[in-house]
Amino acid sequence: MDDNREHEVHQISHPLYDLLRSEDMQAFNGEKSKLTELPSFAHGDFRGLDLRGMDAKGLDFRHAYFRGTDLRGIDFSKSRMEGASIASAKISGCYFPHRLEADEIVMSLNHGTRMRYAILPK
């Protein structure tokens, strides 16, 4: 992908994405549990949605937009979040991947920066 399009929102054609966009977490979690291979939501547009109750385990949210989204209580610890932006999102009770340092989360929450993973020691 060329550098100019790397951080743009992408159109995602998958029934699970449609369930997230319609904020139907019960249906989303039910359908997700039936899948053996999960779709990628990288570069997805989740701005302004209420995603409380979402089972985020194993999901790819790299470079996704969560501006103003209600993420309260979601466990993202087993999700991919590098490059995602959570500007003005509600994040009370969230777990984030251990490679996302608190400063990265706060900068993204307050200023909309994209979250970068910490470099782990070898």
C-alpha positions, 0 to 999 in steps of 0.5 A: 500500500502506498504511504499516502493511503496507509492511514485512510479509512477503508471500506470493509465488506464483512457481516461482522463489520456491519453488526459492529456498525449497527451497534448490535453487540449480542449478535456480533458476539454470537456470530464471532464465536461461530467463526474459525478465522476472524476478519480484519477490521484494520483501517475500520471506521468506528467513530461515534459508535457504542461498542460496549459489550463487544468481545474484542479477543483476536480482532485486528483494529490496526489503524482504526478510528474510534473517535468519540466511541464508547469503549467502556469495559472492553478487553482489547488485551488480545487485540491488535491496536497499533496505529489506532486512534481513540480521540475523545473515546470513553475508555473507562474499564478498558484493557489495552494490549500490554505493548501499548504504554499508558502515555500512548493511550493518553496522547491518543485519547487527548490529541487523536495521535495514533498509538504506537507499540512499545519496543520490547527488550530482546 
